[in-house]
Amino acid sequence: MNCLIVDDEIMARKSLENFCTREPGLNLIGTCKNAEEALTNVQNNEIDLLFLDIEMPGTNGLELLELLPYMPQVIFTTANREYAFEAYEYDITDFLKKPITQVRFEKAVAKAIEQRGQLTAISKASAIEEIYVRADKKLVRIPFSEILYFENVGDYVKVHSTLGAFLFHYTIKILEANISNPRFLKIHRAYIINMSQIKDIQDNTLTIGDAVIPISRAHKSVLMKAINLL
C-alpha cells in the first residue's frame, strides 16, 4: 500500500518512517510536515493509506480530510485521545495514540491491509457485472445485461444500452482489457458487442437493436467460433 505520513513533529515523522520501512506491506511515498504539503502529495500520487496527525498549525488533520480530492484509508496519530470520537465520524481505519509502539502500529497496518483486500474483492465482483459511467455530474450504474454494444468515437467510447447512450473518455483497447465478462466480444476495431444482444448475423454485419454493426474480416472467425452454430 502506498502510504504518506503527515505530522508537524519531526520526531513523530521519523518514528513513523522507521515503522513503515519495517513493514513489508507498505510503500512509503513521503513525509509531510503540514496539510499543504500533504494535499500536494495526494494530488500527485496514488495514496492508499494516510498516517495523519490531527493537531497541526494552520490546517489541522480533520480539516485536511475535507480538502482531499479522494479519500484514502486514514490512521490518525495523535497525543490527544479526546479527538477519537470526532475522528471516527470520518470512518477512519484506526486511531493511534502517541507515543506509538511497534506492536500497535503493526496491528493498525494489518487492519488497513485487510480492509483493502475486502474492497479489492468487492471491486472485482462489480467488474464482472456492471460499469459506472459519468453523466450529468453523476455516476450512472449500467449492468452488463443492459449493454448493447460499445462504439469508439474519436478519443471517446460510447456505450449503447437499454438505459440510453453515454459517452466517456476512454479507448476501445483499454476497455477490452478491463472488461472481464465473457459475453463481450470485439468484432471490429471500433466495436465491442454484447453477444447476448445479437438479433442476427449476415455476411459482414450483425444487428443489435436497430443498429447494423460491421464485422471486420480479422474478427469474423473469432465471432463464428464464439456462437453456438447449428
N, C-alpha and C positions, 0 to 999 in steps of 0.2 A: 504494500500500500504506500502510495506517495504521501508523505506527511510533512507538515510545516509547524514550526514552533514559534509562538508569538508570546513574548514576555518582556517587560521593560527591565527586569533584573538580570544582569549579566551572569550571575552565579546560577540562577534558576535555568537560564538558557543552556549554560554549559552542562549542568546536571542532566537535563532532559536530552541534550545532544548525545551525551555519554550513554544514556539508557537506550536511545534509538539505534545507535551504532551496534549495540549488542543484540538487537532484536532482528532475527533473520527475515521476519515478515514485513519489515519497514524499510522504505527508501526515503531518507531524509533529503527533501528538496532544498530546505534552507531554514534560517532562523531570522526572526524579525523582532525589533525592539519596540515597535508601536503598531497601531492599527493601520496607519497609512502604508507602511512597508508591506504589511500583510495583505492588504487589499490589492496592491500592485502584483504581488506574488501569486495570489489566487487567480487574478485575471490573466496572467501569463503562463500559468501551469495548471495541469490537471491534478488537483489536490484531493486525496481521498480522506485524509484524516488531519484534523487541526488540534494541536495541543495549545490551548488558549487560556491566557491569564485574563482575569476579569478586571481587576483594579490596575489601570494604566493611565498615565497622564493623557489629557486630551480625550480622544475617543476611546471608551473602555471596551472590554470584550463583548458585552451584551449589545452595545451599540454597533460594533463591527459586524455582528451577525445580520443586522438589518441592512447592511450595505453590500453584502456579498452577492455576486451575480448568480451563484448557485450554492447549495448547502452541502458541504462535505460532512462526514461524521465529525463530531466535536467531543473532545475530552477537556473539560475545564480543569485548570490547575490554579489553585488559589489558596492563600493562607487564611481566608475568611470563610468560615462554614456558613455564615448567615446568607450567603448567596445561593446555597444549594437548592432551595425551593424554586427561586426565580430561574435558575439555570435549567432545571428540568422542564420548565414551561416551553423550552425550545426543543424538547425531545432529544436531548444530547445523549451520547453513548455512555459517558461516565463522568464522575466528579472526583478529582484527586485533590486532597488537602495537603498543602505543603507543611513540613518537608515530606517529599515523596520518596518512598522506598522502592527498591528494585522489584520486590515481590508484588507490591500493589500496582506498580507500573505495568508489569507483565500481565497481571490479571485484567487490567483495563484494555490492553492491546489485544489480548485473546478475545475479549468481548467484541471489540471492533472488527476483528477478522471474522468472527462467527457471523456477525450481522451482515458483513459484506458478502459472505458466502450465501446467506439466505436471499439477499437481494439479487445476486447473480442468478440463482436458481429460478427465482420468480421472473426475471428478465428473459431468461432462455425459454421458459414456458410460454411467456407472452409472445416471443418472436415466432413461435410455431403457429399461433392462432390469429394474430392481429398486427396491425400497424397503427401508428398515430401520425397524423399529418397536420401541419399548421394551416388554419384557415380563419380569416376574420379575427385575428388576435386570440385564437383559442386552439386547443388541440382536439382534433376530431378522431375518434376511435372508429376504425374500419375493420371489422372481422374479415379474414381472408375469404370466408364463404360468400361475402357480398361483393368481392372484387371481380370485375370482368376481365380487365387487362390493364397493363401499364404501357404507356406510349412515350417515347423520347421526343421532347420538344426543345430543341436547341440545348441550352445549358440546364434545362429542367426536365422533370418527369411528370407526366400527367397520369393520375390513377383514375380510371373509369370504373365506377361502382354503381350498385343499385341505390346508393345514398347520394349520388351525384359525382361530379368530376372535380378533382383537386389537383392543383399544380404545386410542386415543391422543388426546391433547388437540390438536384441530385443527378446522378448519371445511371444509365441502364446497367452499365458494367458493375458499378458498386452495388446497385440494387440486387442484381442477380447473385452476387457473392454473399449478400446478407439475408436473403430470403431462404429459410431452411425448410420450407414446406414443399413436399414433392409434387403438389398439384400444379405448381407454376413452372412453365417451360418457356424458354426463349426460342421464338420461331423466326426471328428477324433481328437485325442489328438495332431496330428501333422499337421492338415489341416483345413483351413478356406476357403470356396469356395464362388465364386460369383454365386448366384442362376441363374442369367440370362445367364450364360455361359454354363450351363449343356446341353450336347448333348443327353445323355441317362443314365438310371439307370438300373443296372442289378444285382440282388442278393445283394451282399455286396460291390459293387463298382459302381462308376459313371465315365462318360467320359466327360472331358473338353478339347477341342482342341484335341491334340494327347495323352494326359495323362489319364491314368486309375488310379483313386484315391480311396483308400479304405474308406469304411464307417464302423465305429465301431458299435457294437451291441447297445451300450449305446446311440448313436446319430441317429440310424436308424429311430426310431419312431418320433423324432423331425423333421427329414427331410421329412418323408412321410406326416406329418401334415402341413408342410410348402408349399408343392407343390399343384398345382391345379389338383388333381387326378380325372379323369372322370370315 
